[in-house]
């Protein structure tokens, strides 16, 4: 359990929707951790020491000095990290198979749907140097559809898998940015109520606030150097 963790987990992090997932989970679990910033606008994700942990050159990643059998373990991919921390602590990830499948469905829904589609909506609506109406409409409409799925799911339950879980933690960082995705939250009352419940949680507040000042330092809509690093194709990446 969390109280048995004596050495901090190293969190390789930048304040983005995917980074927030792990910050929130660590806060919810009460696990000690130290932040190692990965400035994605300046290319830290391509440094060899980070690639050794995350070969896909994407953050977040963690290094747990007290992994299975006490041996260190590194994990990349935010969904895999959430599952690992859930198993490690026994928190927010059911131990029974039926409960775990319920959570996994919505976790993978976020990983394969909500996150990528919302990310593309952000890109084409805000960051792309050329505004492409087809791309903007395509991804804005798909996010609208996904919000509808989420809204229907939340009509008769407080959280995506019934009880609060890593599925909710995975979704909150993306869903809270609905305005940037061209959505009107008033169209989705059950989703709006879920957002209110989520954002009221103290650990969610702390996770979303982690290193918030770093996010403000780079404006990816106008910083051409950051755009080149983040949106360009790097050799060997």
ABEGO torsion letter per residue (X at the ends): XAAABABBBBBBBBBBAAAAAAAAAAAAAGBBBBBBBBBAAAGAAABAAAAAABAAGBOBBBBBABBBGGBBBBBBEAAAAAAAAAAAAGBGBBABAAAAAAAAAAAAAAAAAAAAAAAAAAAAAAABABBBAAAAAAAAAAAAAAAAAAAAAAAABABAAGBBBAAAAAAAAAAAAAAAAGBBAAABAAAAAAAAAAAABAAAAAAAABGAAAAAABBAAABAAAAAAAABBBBGX
